[in-house]
Amino acid sequence: MKRSLSIALAVVLLVAVGVAIVLGRSDDEADRELTTVRGVIGSEKLAFFHDSRVQEAFARHGLAVEVDAAGSRQIATTVALDDYGFAFPSSTPAAERIQRDRQVDRVYEPFESPMAVATFTPIVDLLAAEGVIRSEGDDGHQVLDIAAYLELTRHDVRWDELPDNTTFPARKNVLITTTDPRESNSAAMYLSIVSFVANDDAVVSSTEDEAEVVAEVGELFLDQGYTQNTTEGPFEDYLGSGGMGRTPLTLIYESQFLDRQIRDDGSITDDMRLVYTAPTVFSTHTLVPLTPDGDRVGELLGSDAELTRLAATFGFRTGSPAQLAEVVAEHDVPEPPALIDVVEPPSFETLERLLDEIAEQY
């Protein structure tokens, strides 16, 4: 009996060891089956790609997606793209340049985000009194009138010069904080907005218009002093201890603000407000595949139901408007408005010339 028991225990141990070896081998084989795809992306998408749920969704399709971040204009002009399977800047103009330079036939536009301004209640009240901010639509969402804002900047109006301003008497000009237009897409989108208004509500389309517009709006960038090269930088300043004193008006993507509200991590406080520019532009996040595996990433981002819903949880507007509406409702976040006052950016070539002309002034 003792001998039989010993044999039985030995068999159990052997089976257990064998199962462990098989399981271990299966995990290793699963790891080897994943094809690693590297991409370079705008910084505002880092949290999305680093999310474990997103990584698992790609893994189910046999992909391990790794990303580096850079400014969208950097991606289009200075990043060594031979090292990547895809480039994913934050706008169509940047993607168009990559597509042209790399002779890529097709691109993917899985999600988008309108440009907006992150600010604070006291700033909203001050600018509302000046007619620069107003409420619009049935939902009463607030917009910053770019034409009225440009009137302030033309006269170099300081915060402490606004009438009855006891809440923010800062001795600096009323200016929206942006990124560096030489490197970042969000600044290029801002240029698209202000150039449209400065050009008598028309998209800049001639060299004569370009010269006049640059003379008027160039100082909106130059007067800021130091600017960062990705939108994540000024947004973190807005969220941080510097707050209103450092960045009373910060140009961001709507998705950045919604992402933090959906996370409910305490970074969006009661006095923080999201205001849309009037007009605004939609920044269409455009993936340019550089390899067949990069093409697969782009295809999945637009077609996989789980990935598109996850994109909505990070505040992006996807091909299905209902997705973002459902996500914000689940987290008691106000539904983003359906924006009407939307303009198109200039052509790729025109926008590049405008950016180059402003860059020469630095």
C-alpha positions as CSV (number, residue, x, y, z in Angstrom):
1,M,0.0,0.0,0.0
2,K,2.8,2.4,0.9
3,R,4.5,1.6,-2.4
4,S,1.3,2.2,-4.3
5,L,0.8,5.5,-2.5
6,S,4.3,6.6,-3.3
7,I,3.8,5.8,-7.0
8,A,0.5,7.7,-7.0
9,L,2.1,10.8,-5.4
10,A,4.9,10.6,-7.9
11,V,2.5,10.5,-10.8
12,V,0.6,13.5,-9.4
13,L,3.9,15.5,-9.0
14,L,4.9,14.6,-12.5
15,V,1.6,15.7,-13.9
16,A,1.7,18.9,-12.0
17,V,5.3,19.7,-13.2
18,G,4.2,18.8,-16.7
19,V,1.2,21.1,-16.6
20,A,3.4,23.9,-15.3
21,I,5.9,23.4,-18.1
22,V,3.1,23.4,-20.7
23,L,1.5,26.5,-19.2
24,G,4.9,28.2,-19.1
25,R,5.6,27.3,-22.7
26,S,2.2,28.5,-23.8
27,D,2.8,31.9,-22.2
28,D,6.2,32.2,-23.9
29,E,4.7,31.1,-27.2
30,A,1.9,33.7,-26.8
31,D,4.4,36.4,-26.2
32,R,6.4,35.4,-29.2
33,E,3.2,35.4,-31.4
34,L,2.7,39.1,-30.7
35,T,4.1,41.3,-33.4
36,T,5.6,44.5,-32.0
37,V,4.7,47.6,-33.9
38,R,6.2,51.0,-33.0
39,G,4.6,54.3,-33.7
40,V,5.2,58.0,-33.1
41,I,2.2,59.9,-31.9
42,G,1.0,63.2,-30.5
43,S,1.4,63.4,-26.8
44,E,-2.3,63.8,-26.1
45,K,-2.8,60.1,-27.2
46,L,-0.1,58.7,-24.8
47,A,-2.5,57.7,-22.1
48,F,-4.7,55.9,-24.6
49,F,-1.9,53.8,-26.0
50,H,-0.4,53.1,-22.5
51,D,-3.8,51.9,-21.1
52,S,-3.7,48.2,-20.3
53,R,-7.2,47.7,-21.9
54,V,-6.0,49.1,-25.2
55,Q,-2.8,47.0,-25.1
56,E,-4.9,43.9,-24.4
57,A,-7.3,44.7,-27.3
58,F,-4.3,45.0,-29.7
59,A,-2.8,41.8,-28.2
60,R,-6.0,39.9,-29.1
61,H,-5.2,40.8,-32.7
62,G,-1.6,39.6,-32.3
63,L,-0.1,43.1,-31.9
64,A,2.1,44.7,-29.2
65,V,1.9,48.4,-29.9
66,E,4.7,50.6,-28.5
67,V,4.7,54.4,-29.0
68,D,6.9,57.5,-28.6
69,A,5.5,61.0,-28.4
70,A,6.5,64.1,-30.3
71,G,4.9,67.3,-31.5
72,S,2.8,66.8,-34.6
73,R,4.9,69.1,-36.7
74,Q,8.1,67.5,-35.4
75,I,6.6,64.1,-36.5
76,A,6.1,65.6,-40.0
77,T,9.4,67.3,-40.3
78,T,12.3,66.1,-38.1
79,V,11.4,62.6,-36.6
80,A,13.3,59.7,-38.2
81,L,10.2,57.8,-39.4
82,D,12.2,54.8,-40.7
83,D,12.2,53.6,-37.1
84,Y,8.4,53.3,-36.9
85,G,5.5,51.3,-38.3
86,F,3.1,54.2,-38.2
87,A,3.0,58.0,-37.6
88,F,0.0,59.4,-35.8
89,P,0.0,63.2,-35.7
90,S,-3.0,65.1,-34.4
91,S,-4.2,66.8,-37.6
92,T,-4.7,66.2,-41.3
93,P,-2.2,68.9,-42.5
94,A,0.7,67.2,-40.6
95,A,-0.4,63.8,-41.8
96,E,-0.7,65.1,-45.4
97,R,3.0,66.1,-45.4
98,I,4.0,62.7,-44.1
99,Q,1.8,60.9,-46.6
100,R,3.3,63.0,-49.4
101,D,6.9,62.6,-48.3
102,R,6.6,58.8,-47.7
103,Q,4.3,58.2,-50.7
104,V,1.6,56.5,-48.7
105,D,-1.6,55.7,-50.5
106,R,-4.1,55.8,-47.6
107,V,-4.5,57.1,-44.1
108,Y,-6.9,56.4,-41.2
109,E,-8.9,59.0,-39.2
110,P,-10.2,57.0,-36.2
111,F,-11.1,59.9,-34.0
112,E,-11.1,63.7,-33.7
113,S,-11.3,66.5,-31.2
114,P,-12.3,70.2,-31.5
115,M,-9.9,72.8,-30.1
116,A,-11.0,74.5,-26.9
117,V,-9.7,76.7,-24.1
118,A,-9.2,75.5,-20.5
119,T,-9.8,78.3,-18.1
120,F,-11.3,79.2,-14.7
121,T,-14.6,80.7,-13.5
122,P,-13.1,84.1,-12.5
123,I,-11.6,84.4,-16.0
124,V,-14.9,83.4,-17.6
125,D,-16.7,86.1,-15.6
126,L,-14.1,88.8,-16.5
127,L,-14.2,88.0,-20.2
128,A,-18.0,87.6,-20.3
129,A,-18.2,91.2,-18.9
130,E,-16.0,92.3,-21.8
131,G,-18.2,90.5,-24.4
132,V,-15.4,88.0,-25.2
133,I,-17.1,85.0,-23.7
134,R,-20.8,84.2,-24.2
135,S,-23.2,81.3,-23.9
136,E,-24.5,79.5,-27.0
137,G,-26.9,76.7,-28.0
138,D,-29.7,75.0,-26.1
139,D,-27.2,73.6,-23.6
140,G,-25.7,77.0,-22.9
141,H,-22.1,75.9,-23.6
142,Q,-19.7,78.8,-23.5
143,V,-17.6,80.1,-26.3
144,L,-14.7,82.5,-26.6
145,D,-15.3,85.0,-29.4
146,I,-12.0,85.1,-31.3
147,A,-12.9,88.4,-33.0
148,A,-13.5,90.1,-29.7
149,Y,-10.4,88.5,-28.2
150,L,-8.3,89.8,-31.1
151,E,-9.6,93.3,-30.3
152,L,-8.0,93.0,-26.9
153,T,-4.7,91.7,-28.2
154,R,-4.5,94.4,-30.9
155,H,-4.4,96.9,-28.1
156,D,-2.1,94.9,-25.8
157,V,-4.7,94.9,-23.0
158,R,-3.5,93.6,-19.7
159,W,-5.6,91.7,-17.2
160,D,-5.2,94.5,-14.6
161,E,-6.6,96.9,-17.2
162,L,-10.0,95.2,-17.4
163,P,-12.8,97.2,-15.7
164,D,-13.7,96.1,-12.2
165,N,-11.1,93.4,-12.2
166,T,-10.5,92.5,-8.6
167,T,-10.2,88.7,-9.0
168,F,-7.2,88.5,-11.4
169,P,-5.3,91.8,-11.6
170,A,-2.3,90.3,-13.3
171,R,0.2,92.6,-14.9
172,K,0.4,90.7,-18.1
173,N,-1.4,90.7,-21.4
174,V,-4.6,88.9,-22.1
175,L,-3.2,85.9,-24.1
176,I,-4.1,82.3,-24.7
177,T,-1.3,80.0,-23.9
178,T,-0.4,77.7,-26.7
179,T,2.4,75.4,-27.7
180,D,5.3,76.2,-30.0
181,P,3.9,76.7,-33.6
182,R,7.2,75.5,-35.0
183,E,6.7,72.1,-33.6
184,S,3.2,71.4,-32.4
185,N,-0.1,70.7,-34.1
186,S,-2.3,72.5,-31.5
187,A,-0.6,75.8,-32.2
188,A,-1.0,75.2,-35.9
189,M,-4.7,74.6,-35.3
190,Y,-4.9,77.9,-33.3
191,L,-3.2,79.6,-36.2
192,S,-5.9,78.2,-38.4
193,I,-8.6,79.7,-36.2
194,V,-7.1,83.2,-35.7
195,S,-5.9,83.5,-39.3
196,F,-9.5,82.8,-40.5
197,V,-10.9,85.6,-38.3
198,A,-8.0,88.0,-39.1
199,N,-8.6,87.4,-42.8
200,D,-12.2,88.7,-42.6
201,D,-13.7,85.3,-41.8
202,A,-12.2,83.6,-44.8
203,V,-9.6,80.8,-45.1
204,V,-6.2,82.2,-46.0
205,S,-5.6,81.2,-49.6
206,S,-3.2,83.7,-51.2
207,T,0.3,84.9,-50.5
208,E,-1.0,88.5,-50.1
209,D,-3.4,87.3,-47.4
210,E,-0.6,85.3,-45.7
211,A,1.6,88.4,-45.3
212,E,-1.2,90.5,-43.8
213,V,-2.3,87.7,-41.4
214,V,1.2,86.9,-40.1
215,A,1.7,90.6,-39.4
216,E,-1.4,90.6,-37.2
217,V,-1.3,87.2,-35.5
218,G,2.4,86.5,-35.2
219,E,2.5,88.4,-31.8
220,L,-0.1,86.1,-30.4
221,F,2.7,83.5,-30.3
222,L,5.8,85.7,-29.8
223,D,4.4,87.6,-26.9
224,Q,3.9,84.4,-24.9
225,G,7.7,84.0,-24.4
226,Y,8.7,80.4,-23.8
227,T,6.3,77.8,-25.2
228,Q,6.3,74.0,-25.0
229,N,6.3,71.6,-27.9
230,T,3.4,69.3,-27.0
231,T,0.0,70.2,-25.7
232,E,0.4,68.0,-22.7
233,G,2.9,70.5,-21.2
234,P,0.7,73.6,-20.9
235,F,-2.3,71.4,-19.9
236,E,-0.3,70.0,-17.0
237,D,0.6,73.5,-16.1
238,Y,-3.1,74.4,-16.1
239,L,-3.9,71.4,-13.9
240,G,-0.9,72.0,-11.6
241,S,-0.2,74.3,-8.7
242,G,0.5,77.3,-11.0
243,G,-3.2,77.2,-12.0
244,M,-4.9,80.4,-12.9
245,G,-1.8,82.6,-12.0
246,R,0.3,80.8,-14.6
247,T,-2.1,79.9,-17.3
248,P,-5.5,81.7,-17.2
249,L,-6.3,80.7,-20.7
250,T,-4.8,77.5,-22.2
251,L,-5.4,76.1,-25.6
252,I,-6.1,72.3,-25.5
253,Y,-7.9,69.6,-27.3
254,E,-11.4,69.0,-25.9
255,S,-10.4,65.3,-25.4
256,Q,-7.8,66.3,-22.8
257,F,-10.4,68.0,-20.5
258,L,-13.0,65.2,-21.0
259,D,-10.4,62.5,-20.3
260,R,-9.7,64.0,-16.9
261,Q,-13.4,64.5,-16.2
262,I,-14.2,60.9,-17.1
263,R,-11.3,59.6,-15.0
264,D,-12.7,61.6,-12.1
265,D,-9.2,61.7,-10.6
266,G,-9.7,65.1,-8.9
267,S,-7.5,67.0,-11.4
268,I,-10.5,68.9,-12.7
269,T,-11.7,71.1,-9.8
270,D,-15.0,73.0,-9.5
271,D,-13.6,76.3,-10.7
272,M,-12.1,74.9,-13.9
273,R,-14.1,75.5,-17.1
274,L,-13.9,74.3,-20.7
275,V,-14.7,77.0,-23.3
276,Y,-14.9,76.5,-27.0
277,T,-13.4,79.0,-29.4
278,A,-15.8,80.6,-31.9
279,P,-14.9,79.6,-34.5
280,T,-13.1,76.4,-33.8
281,V,-11.5,73.7,-35.9
282,F,-11.6,70.0,-35.5
283,S,-8.2,68.3,-35.0
284,T,-8.6,65.1,-36.9
285,H,-6.1,62.6,-35.5
286,T,-4.8,60.9,-38.7
287,L,-2.7,57.7,-38.7
288,V,-0.2,57.3,-41.6
289,P,0.8,53.6,-41.9
290,L,4.5,53.2,-42.8
291,T,4.5,49.3,-42.8
292,P,1.9,46.6,-43.2
293,D,1.8,46.2,-39.4
294,G,1.3,49.9,-39.0
295,D,-1.6,49.7,-41.5
296,R,-3.2,47.0,-39.3
297,V,-3.0,49.3,-36.3
298,G,-4.8,52.0,-38.3
299,E,-7.5,49.6,-39.5
300,L,-8.1,48.3,-36.0
301,L,-8.4,51.7,-34.4
302,G,-11.3,52.5,-36.8
303,S,-13.0,49.2,-36.9
304,D,-12.6,47.3,-33.6
305,A,-15.6,48.0,-31.4
306,E,-13.6,47.8,-28.2
307,L,-10.9,50.1,-29.3
308,T,-13.3,52.7,-30.6
309,R,-15.2,52.6,-27.3
310,L,-11.9,52.9,-25.4
311,A,-11.0,56.0,-27.5
312,A,-14.3,57.5,-26.3
313,T,-13.4,56.9,-22.7
314,F,-10.4,59.1,-23.3
315,G,-12.6,61.9,-24.5
316,F,-12.2,61.5,-28.3
317,R,-15.1,61.9,-30.7
318,T,-15.2,58.7,-32.8
319,G,-17.0,57.8,-36.0
320,S,-20.1,57.1,-33.8
321,P,-21.2,60.2,-31.8
322,A,-23.3,58.0,-29.5
323,Q,-20.2,56.4,-28.1
324,L,-18.9,59.5,-26.4
325,A,-22.4,60.5,-25.3
326,E,-22.8,57.1,-23.6
327,V,-19.4,57.3,-21.9
328,V,-19.9,60.8,-20.5
329,A,-23.4,59.9,-19.3
330,E,-22.0,56.8,-17.4
331,H,-19.6,59.2,-15.6
332,D,-22.0,62.1,-14.9
333,V,-20.0,64.3,-17.2
334,P,-21.9,66.9,-19.3
335,E,-22.3,65.8,-22.9
336,P,-20.1,67.8,-25.3
337,P,-22.0,70.2,-27.5
338,A,-22.7,69.7,-31.2
339,L,-20.5,72.6,-32.5
340,I,-21.7,74.6,-35.5
341,D,-19.2,77.4,-35.8
342,V,-16.5,75.2,-37.3
343,V,-14.0,76.2,-40.0
344,E,-11.4,74.3,-42.0
345,P,-7.7,74.9,-41.7
346,P,-5.8,76.4,-44.7
347,S,-4.3,74.0,-47.2
348,F,-1.2,72.1,-46.2
349,E,1.0,74.3,-48.2
350,T,-0.5,77.6,-47.0
351,L,-0.4,76.5,-43.4
352,E,3.3,75.5,-43.7
353,R,4.2,78.9,-45.2
354,L,2.3,80.7,-42.4
355,L,4.1,78.6,-39.8
356,D,7.5,79.2,-41.4
357,E,6.9,82.9,-41.6
358,I,6.1,83.0,-37.9
359,A,9.0,80.8,-37.1
360,E,11.3,83.4,-38.8
361,Q,10.2,86.0,-36.3
362,Y,11.5,84.0,-33.3
